[in-house]
Amino acid sequence: MTITIRPLHAADDDQAVALWNTVGLVKPWNDPHRDLSRARAVWPDLLLAAADGDEVVGTVMAGYDGHRGWLYYLASAPHRRGEGIGRALVAEAERRLEALGCPKVMLMVRADNEPVLEYYDALDYQRETTRLTGRRLIPDV
Ligand SMILES: CC(C)(COP(=O)(O)OP(=O)(O)OC[C@H]1O[C@@H](n2cnc3c(N)ncnc32)[C@H](O)[C@@H]1OP(=O)(O)O)[C@@H](O)C(=O)NCCC(=O)NCCS
């Protein structure tokens, strides 16, 4: 594997959004380009690409709110699955969060998305029973 994990730059955004569309991470109520701009404005070094040359073959968007670190938009290209790209992205996001003093990393997974929960089981994440609640402040669409 000749993959580099590095910050995802604005020039990579179209590739990242195309990947997210391919793997089903884009939701109708989220504008992915705006998600990228917002994340880059706060934590540019936590928005990561797995790059093979000029090709973006994976992404993860991490953030730190001063209490917990969060992971979003973990994806690897369908034709590059099982190469360890997802694991490498999560490991680098965790490394960067820990370097910021972040004590715990978490992510949201839909309760019925058992395959992704099993994936994170394999990465030593512990399932939690906390329920989430939220309110949209800025509609994207
Ligand atoms: C989840 C995803 C990023 C995994 O990417 P990947 O690059 O194939 O993952 P890796 O190759 O790093 O696999 C890491 C480990 O998890 C294991 N694994 C992969 N998928 C798994 C699954 N569905 N269930 C259990 N274990 C799984 C692998 O065997 C590997 O273990 P190993 O290192 O001991 O061999 C990829 O499947 C994806 O993009 N899915 C669609 C988007 C998505 O649902 N993202 C999560 C949003 S919360």
The ligand as an SDF file (V2000), in Angstrom:
LIG
                    3D

 48 50  0  0  0  0  0  0  0  0999 V2000
  -15.9220    1.4190    7.1180 C   0  0  0  0  0  0  0  0  0  0  0  0
  -14.8490    1.5140    6.0220 C   0  0  0  0  0  0  0  0  0  0  0  0
  -14.2190    2.8930    6.0800 C   0  0  0  0  0  0  0  0  0  0  0  0
  -13.7740    0.4400    6.2910 C   0  0  0  0  0  0  0  0  0  0  0  0
  -12.7230    0.7180    5.4100 O   0  0  0  0  0  0  0  0  0  0  0  0
  -11.5260   -0.2990    5.0660 P   0  0  0  0  0  0  0  0  0  0  0  0
  -10.4720    0.5640    4.4930 O   0  0  0  0  0  0  0  0  0  0  0  0
  -12.0150   -1.4390    4.2410 O   0  0  0  0  0  0  0  0  0  0  0  0
  -11.1410   -0.8520    6.5040 O   0  0  0  0  0  0  0  0  0  0  0  0
   -9.7760   -1.5480    6.9370 P   0  0  0  0  0  0  0  0  0  0  0  0
   -9.1830   -2.2410    5.7460 O   0  0  0  0  0  0  0  0  0  0  0  0
   -8.9070   -0.5570    7.6220 O   0  0  0  0  0  0  0  0  0  0  0  0
  -10.2990   -2.6060    8.0140 O   0  0  0  0  0  0  0  0  0  0  0  0
   -9.9300   -2.4680    9.3840 C   0  0  0  0  0  0  0  0  0  0  0  0
  -10.3080   -3.6940   10.1520 C   0  0  0  0  0  0  0  0  0  0  0  0
  -11.7110   -3.8360   10.2750 O   0  0  0  0  0  0  0  0  0  0  0  0
  -12.1260   -5.0950    9.7580 C   0  0  0  0  0  0  0  0  0  0  0  0
  -13.4110   -4.8720    9.1140 N   0  0  0  0  0  0  0  0  0  0  0  0
  -13.6620   -4.2040    7.9810 C   0  0  0  0  0  0  0  0  0  0  0  0
  -14.9940   -4.1560    7.7560 N   0  0  0  0  0  0  0  0  0  0  0  0
  -15.5760   -4.8230    8.7690 C   0  0  0  0  0  0  0  0  0  0  0  0
  -16.9260   -5.1430    9.1080 C   0  0  0  0  0  0  0  0  0  0  0  0
  -17.9680   -4.7550    8.3670 N   0  0  0  0  0  0  0  0  0  0  0  0
  -17.1610   -5.8500   10.2290 N   0  0  0  0  0  0  0  0  0  0  0  0
  -16.1360   -6.2310   11.0150 C   0  0  0  0  0  0  0  0  0  0  0  0
  -14.8400   -5.9640   10.7570 N   0  0  0  0  0  0  0  0  0  0  0  0
  -14.5740   -5.2730    9.6430 C   0  0  0  0  0  0  0  0  0  0  0  0
  -11.0570   -5.5060    8.8090 C   0  0  0  0  0  0  0  0  0  0  0  0
  -10.9970   -6.9170    8.7050 O   0  0  0  0  0  0  0  0  0  0  0  0
   -9.8080   -4.9440    9.4730 C   0  0  0  0  0  0  0  0  0  0  0  0
   -9.3410   -5.7660   10.5040 O   0  0  0  0  0  0  0  0  0  0  0  0
   -7.7850   -6.2400   10.4970 P   0  0  0  0  0  0  0  0  0  0  0  0
   -6.9720   -4.9720   10.3950 O   0  0  0  0  0  0  0  0  0  0  0  0
   -7.6330   -6.9620   11.7800 O   0  0  0  0  0  0  0  0  0  0  0  0
   -7.6710   -7.1000    9.2760 O   0  0  0  0  0  0  0  0  0  0  0  0
  -15.4430    1.2440    4.6200 C   0  0  0  0  0  0  0  0  0  0  0  0
  -16.0960   -0.0070    4.6410 O   0  0  0  0  0  0  0  0  0  0  0  0
  -16.4200    2.3080    4.1500 C   0  0  0  0  0  0  0  0  0  0  0  0
  -16.0290    3.3100    3.5530 O   0  0  0  0  0  0  0  0  0  0  0  0
  -17.7480    2.1030    4.3860 N   0  0  0  0  0  0  0  0  0  0  0  0
  -18.7960    3.0020    3.8820 C   0  0  0  0  0  0  0  0  0  0  0  0
  -18.8140    4.2900    4.6580 C   0  0  0  0  0  0  0  0  0  0  0  0
  -19.1930    4.0870    6.0990 C   0  0  0  0  0  0  0  0  0  0  0  0
  -20.1480    3.4060    6.4300 O   0  0  0  0  0  0  0  0  0  0  0  0
  -18.3990    4.7470    6.9880 N   0  0  0  0  0  0  0  0  0  0  0  0
  -18.6350    4.7270    8.4110 C   0  0  0  0  0  0  0  0  0  0  0  0
  -19.4760    5.9160    8.7790 C   0  0  0  0  0  0  0  0  0  0  0  0
  -19.8110    5.9380   10.5470 S   0  0  0  0  0  0  0  0  0  0  0  0
  1  2  1  0
  2  3  1  0
  2  4  1  0
  2 36  1  0
  4  5  1  0
  5  6  1  0
  6  7  2  0
  6  8  1  0
  6  9  1  0
  9 10  1  0
 10 11  2  0
 10 12  1  0
 10 13  1  0
 13 14  1  0
 14 15  1  0
 15 16  1  0
 15 30  1  0
 16 17  1  0
 17 18  1  0
 17 28  1  0
 18 19  1  0
 18 27  1  0
 19 20  2  0
 20 21  1  0
 21 22  1  0
 21 27  2  0
 22 23  1  0
 22 24  2  0
 24 25  1  0
 25 26  2  0
 26 27  1  0
 28 29  1  0
 28 30  1  0
 30 31  1  0
 31 32  1  0
 32 33  2  0
 32 34  1  0
 32 35  1  0
 36 37  1  0
 36 38  1  0
 38 39  2  0
 38 40  1  0
 40 41  1  0
 41 42  1  0
 42 43  1  0
 43 44  2  0
 43 45  1  0
 45 46  1  0
 46 47  1  0
 47 48  1  0
M  END
$$$$
